[in-house]
Amino acid sequence: MKQGDDNLFPFTMDLKDEDGNVWATVSVIPSKDPYKRDILLIDAQNGNYSVRSITELLNILEKRKVSLEEKKKVLEFLAERLIFLERIKL
């Protein structure tokens, strides 16, 4: 799983396997509730998920045998996007 430099969408992060194939995308978007955010996992094989928490997302990544370093990258991405959304008040 690697974050690609070719990602043009600021609210998504591609998750790649060791061969460089995208197996899923993580997305952070504004929720219907103006004070909440939705975290989505769009999995190429298993469908789409709206995860209830960052912990739930990490548990899904654990089941997929994602390395600790790659999980850290996902957490950094989530933190960056959540801070950005808070600043623009979407």
C-alpha positions in Angstrom: 0.0 0.0 0.0 1.5 3.3 -1.1 0.2 6.8 -1.5 0.7 7.8 -5.1 2.0 11.2 -6.1 -0.5 11.1 -9.0 -3.5 11.5 -6.7 -5.3 14.6 -7.9 -8.2 14.5 -5.5 -7.4 16.1 -2.1 -9.9 14.0 -0.2 -8.8 10.6 -1.3 -5.8 8.4 -0.8 -5.1 5.3 -2.9 -4.1 2.2 -1.1 -1.7 0.1 -3.2 -0.4 -3.4 -2.8 3.3 -4.3 -3.0 2.9 -4.7 -6.8 1.6 -1.1 -7.1 -2.0 -2.1 -7.9 -4.7 0.0 -6.3 -6.8 -2.2 -4.1 -8.8 0.5 -2.3 -9.2 4.2 -1.7 -9.8 6.0 1.6 -11.8 9.2 1.4 -12.8 11.9 3.9 -15.8 14.0 3.0 -18.2 16.3 4.7 -21.2 14.6 6.3 -24.9 15.6 6.1 -24.4 16.9 9.6 -22.4 20.1 9.3 -20.2 19.2 12.3 -19.3 15.7 11.2 -17.1 14.0 8.6 -17.5 10.7 6.8 -14.6 8.3 6.3 -15.2 6.0 3.3 -13.2 2.9 2.3 -13.8 2.1 -1.4 -12.5 -1.4 -1.8 -12.0 -2.7 -5.4 -12.8 -6.3 -4.4 -15.2 -6.1 -1.4 -17.3 -3.0 -2.1 -17.7 0.3 -0.3 -17.8 1.0 3.4 -18.6 4.0 5.5 -16.4 3.4 8.6 -17.7 4.6 11.9 -14.3 5.4 13.3 -10.7 5.6 12.6 -10.2 2.5 14.8 -12.6 0.5 12.6 -10.6 1.6 9.5 -7.4 0.5 11.1 -9.0 -2.9 12.0 -9.9 -3.4 8.3 -6.4 -2.5 7.3 -5.1 -5.0 9.9 -7.2 -7.8 8.3 -5.7 -6.9 4.9 -2.2 -7.3 6.5 -1.2 -3.6 5.9 2.1 -2.8 7.4 2.5 -0.5 10.4 4.3 2.1 8.3 1.4 2.2 5.8 -1.2 2.5 8.6 0.8 5.5 9.8 0.5 7.1 6.4 -3.2 6.6 6.4 -3.5 8.2 9.9 -1.4 11.2 8.7 -3.7 11.5 5.6 -6.8 11.4 7.8 -5.4 14.0 10.2 -4.4 16.3 7.4 -7.8 16.1 5.7 -9.8 16.4 8.9 -7.9 19.5 9.9 -8.4 21.0 6.4 -12.1 20.4 6.5 -12.3 21.9 10.0 -10.5 25.1 8.8 -12.8 25.6 5.8 -15.9 24.7 7.8 -17.5 22.5 5.2 
